[in-house]
Amino acid sequence: MLRRMDQFNTPWRVTSAAIYTTPTDSRVYGTLDIDVTDAKRFMQQKREAGDKITMVHLAVAVLARVVAFDVPELNCFIRRGGVVGRERLDVMVPVAMGGEGVTSVIVEDAHSRTVTSIAEEISAKARRARSGEEMKAAQNKYLLNRVPWPFRRPVFRFLKWITVDLGFEIEALGLSANSFGSFVVSDIGSHGLNTGMTALMPAAKVPAVIVLGKIEEKPVVRNGEIVIRTVLPLTGTFDHRIVDGAQIGKLARGIKRNFRKPEWLDEVPEKELQSCLFRPR
């Protein structure tokens, strides 16, 4: 059960939850260039061994572990003016439908998974989605399309009010405060875009959307010398009611550290690290 975490309801969060709407004027952005030279080498080794690993899979594993073990206070959302913690850490990943739009898959308990198992789950769920077995939350876009135009926004707001604001689950529609995971990881680099400032969907109740840009070889300075490294640009959109500079800084440091040691991503974290994942008391 999700419960309000009073220890996380700092004066700023209480105030910002009152002055900001959900979330339109509370968006903040950040960009970060990550040296993924070692990660790319690791990814190629895994592919040679038969594992179809992509940079998206690596990013999901990295970000999930950073949120779980470095920034657990990010794994929460706003409900009725207060911060509510999540009992699990799932990651939403948009996937292409083969020329027929985009759907999404949820990687469950991503922080405790190997990158190989994350890749397998995303691939399996993407195949099922393309064959018509989309998760219920993703199917709601078709439901809204069937609602006459004047009533679409009221219907959307009503469903959001029931599931997100009041905290009730509509099982038939697959709607709850956890339907869209703890945060979203999206890839625009495959479309040739370097960076992108994405939106925060109000009904999703996620504090962050992390976007992967186009991976490129770039000159960087290492030990006073110019060398060529593989660089991945990341762009984050954050809900400022939950995330501020302190959390973004910890997130950035954790991302850099994890990408420097990609081999760790194919090991299950030690059991005692699980206690670092934020859970309501």
C-alpha positions in Angstrom: 0.0 0.0 0.0 1.2 3.5 -0.8 1.3 5.9 2.0 2.2 9.6 2.5 5.7 10.0 3.6 5.8 12.9 6.1 9.6 12.9 6.4 9.7 13.7 2.6 7.2 16.5 2.9 9.7 19.3 3.3 8.5 22.9 3.5 9.5 23.4 -0.2 7.6 20.3 -1.3 4.4 21.3 0.6 4.6 24.8 -0.8 5.4 23.8 -4.4 2.6 21.2 -4.4 0.3 24.1 -3.6 1.6 26.7 -6.0 2.3 24.4 -9.0 -0.3 22.6 -11.1 0.2 19.0 -12.1 2.6 19.3 -13.9 2.5 22.2 -16.3 4.5 25.1 -14.7 6.7 22.8 -12.5 8.9 21.4 -15.2 12.6 21.8 -15.0 15.2 20.5 -17.5 18.7 19.2 -17.4 21.3 17.9 -19.9 24.3 15.7 -19.5 26.9 14.2 -21.8 28.0 10.7 -20.8 31.2 9.0 -21.8 29.8 5.6 -22.9 33.0 4.3 -24.5 33.4 1.4 -22.1 29.6 0.8 -22.1 29.6 0.5 -25.8 32.5 -2.0 -25.7 30.6 -4.0 -23.1 27.5 -3.9 -25.2 29.4 -5.2 -28.3 30.8 -8.0 -26.2 27.4 -9.0 -25.1 26.1 -9.0 -28.6 28.9 -11.2 -29.8 27.9 -13.6 -27.0 24.4 -13.6 -28.4 22.7 -11.1 -26.1 20.8 -8.4 -28.0 21.7 -5.5 -25.7 21.2 -1.8 -26.8 22.1 1.5 -25.1 18.4 1.8 -24.1 18.7 -1.4 -22.1 21.9 -0.2 -20.5 20.3 3.2 -19.6 17.3 1.5 -18.0 19.6 -0.6 -15.8 21.8 2.4 -14.9 19.0 4.7 -14.1 17.0 2.2 -12.1 20.0 1.4 -9.9 20.9 5.1 -9.4 17.3 5.9 -8.4 17.1 2.9 -6.1 20.5 3.2 -4.4 21.5 6.9 -4.8 18.3 8.9 -5.1 15.5 6.9 -3.5 13.6 10.1 -2.7 13.0 10.4 -6.5 10.9 7.3 -6.5 7.7 9.0 -5.4 4.8 11.2 -6.7 2.4 13.9 -5.5 -1.0 13.0 -4.2 -3.4 15.5 -2.6 -0.6 18.0 -1.9 1.8 15.5 -0.3 4.7 13.3 -1.4 3.9 9.6 -1.7 6.5 6.9 -1.9 6.3 3.9 -4.2 6.8 0.3 -2.9 8.5 -0.8 -6.1 10.7 0.6 -8.9 9.4 0.0 -12.4 10.6 1.8 -15.6 8.4 2.7 -18.6 10.1 2.4 -22.0 8.3 3.6 -25.2 8.7 1.2 -28.1 7.9 1.6 -31.8 5.0 -0.3 -33.3 6.6 -0.9 -36.7 5.2 2.2 -38.4 2.0 2.1 -36.5 2.8 4.5 -33.7 4.3 4.0 -30.3 3.3 1.9 -27.3 5.0 1.4 -24.0 6.3 -1.5 -21.9 7.0 -1.6 -18.2 10.2 -3.2 -16.8 9.3 -4.4 -13.3 11.7 -4.1 -10.4 14.4 -2.8 -12.8 16.8 -1.9 -10.1 17.3 -5.6 -9.1 17.6 -7.0 -12.6 20.6 -7.7 -14.9 20.8 -5.7 -18.1 20.4 -9.0 -20.0 17.1 -9.8 -18.3 15.9 -6.2 -18.9 16.7 -6.5 -22.6 14.8 -9.9 -22.8 11.8 -8.5 -21.0 11.6 -5.4 -23.2 12.0 -7.4 -26.4 9.3 -9.9 -25.3 6.8 -7.3 -24.2 7.4 -5.3 -27.4 6.7 -8.3 -29.5 3.5 -8.9 -27.7 2.5 -5.3 -28.0 3.1 -5.4 -31.8 0.9 -8.5 -32.0 -1.9 -6.6 -30.3 -1.3 -7.4 -26.7 -0.6 -3.9 -25.4 -0.8 -3.3 -21.7 -4.1 -1.9 -20.5 -2.8 1.5 -19.7 -1.4 1.9 -23.3 -4.7 0.8 -24.7 -6.5 3.8 -23.2 -5.5 6.0 -26.1 -7.9 4.0 -28.2 -10.6 4.5 -25.5 -10.2 8.3 -25.6 -10.4 8.2 -29.4 -13.9 6.7 -29.2 -15.0 9.5 -26.8 -16.6 12.4 -28.7 -14.3 15.4 -28.8 -16.1 17.7 -26.4 -16.0 15.1 -23.7 -12.5 13.8 -24.0 -10.8 16.2 -21.6 -13.6 15.9 -18.9 -13.3 12.0 -19.2 -9.5 12.2 -18.9 -9.7 14.5 -15.9 -12.3 12.3 -14.2 -10.2 9.1 -14.7 -7.1 11.0 -13.5 -9.0 12.3 -10.4 -10.1 8.8 -9.5 -6.8 7.0 -10.0 -4.1 9.5 -9.3 -5.7 12.1 -6.9 -8.0 9.8 -4.9 -5.7 6.7 -5.3 -8.3 4.2 -6.5 -7.4 1.6 -9.1 -9.5 0.9 -12.2 -8.4 -2.6 -12.9 -10.5 -3.0 -16.1 -8.6 -0.1 -17.6 -5.3 -0.9 -16.1 -5.2 2.5 -14.4 -3.5 3.3 -11.1 -0.8 5.6 -9.7 1.7 3.0 -10.8 0.5 2.4 -14.3 3.4 4.3 -15.9 6.2 3.2 -13.6 8.5 5.2 -11.5 10.0 7.2 -14.4 10.3 7.0 -18.2 13.3 6.3 -20.4 12.9 7.3 -24.0 15.2 7.1 -27.1 15.2 9.8 -29.7 18.8 9.1 -30.9 17.5 6.4 -33.2 15.6 9.2 -35.0 18.9 11.1 -35.5 18.1 13.7 -32.8 20.9 14.9 -30.5 18.7 16.2 -27.6 15.0 16.7 -26.9 13.0 18.4 -24.1 10.1 16.1 -23.6 6.8 16.6 -21.7 5.5 15.2 -18.4 2.1 13.7 -18.9 -0.1 14.8 -15.9 -1.8 11.4 -15.5 1.5 9.5 -15.5 2.6 10.7 -12.1 6.2 10.2 -12.9 8.8 12.7 -11.5 11.2 12.4 -14.5 11.4 11.5 -18.1 15.0 10.7 -19.3 15.7 11.0 -23.1 18.6 9.4 -24.8 20.0 11.3 -27.8 22.2 10.3 -30.7 25.5 8.6 -29.8 28.5 10.2 -31.4 32.3 10.1 -31.4 33.5 13.4 -29.9 36.9 14.9 -28.9 37.2 15.2 -25.1 40.0 16.1 -22.7 41.4 13.3 -20.6 44.5 13.8 -18.4 45.3 17.0 -20.3 45.1 15.4 -23.7 42.4 15.4 -26.4 41.1 12.0 -27.1 38.1 10.6 -29.1 35.4 9.1 -26.9 31.9 7.8 -27.5 29.4 10.3 -26.0 25.7 9.8 -25.2 23.7 13.0 -24.6 21.0 12.7 -21.9 18.2 15.1 -21.4 15.9 15.0 -18.4 12.5 16.6 -17.7 11.7 16.7 -14.0 8.8 17.6 -11.8 10.2 20.5 -9.7 7.7 19.7 -6.9 9.7 16.5 -6.3 13.1 17.1 -7.9 15.5 19.9 -7.3 19.2 20.6 -8.0 20.3 18.3 -5.2 18.5 15.3 -6.5 19.5 16.0 -10.1 23.2 16.3 -9.0 23.1 12.9 -7.3 21.4 11.4 -10.3 24.1 12.8 -12.6 26.9 11.5 -10.5 25.4 8.1 -10.2 24.8 7.8 -13.9 28.4 8.6 -14.7 29.7 6.1 -12.1 27.5 3.3 -13.4 28.3 3.8 -17.1 32.0 3.6 -16.2 31.5 0.1 -14.8 29.0 -1.5 -17.2 30.0 -5.1 -16.1 28.2 -4.5 -12.8 24.9 -4.1 -14.8 25.0 -7.8 -15.6 25.2 -8.8 -12.0 22.3 -8.8 -9.5 23.0 -6.3 -6.8 24.0 -7.7 -3.4 21.0 -8.4 -1.2 21.9 -5.9 1.4 21.7 -3.1 -1.2 18.0 -3.8 -1.5 17.4 -1.9 1.7 18.6 1.3 0.0 15.4 1.2 -2.1 13.0 3.6 -0.6 9.9 1.9 0.8 7.2 3.3 3.0 7.3 2.5 6.6 
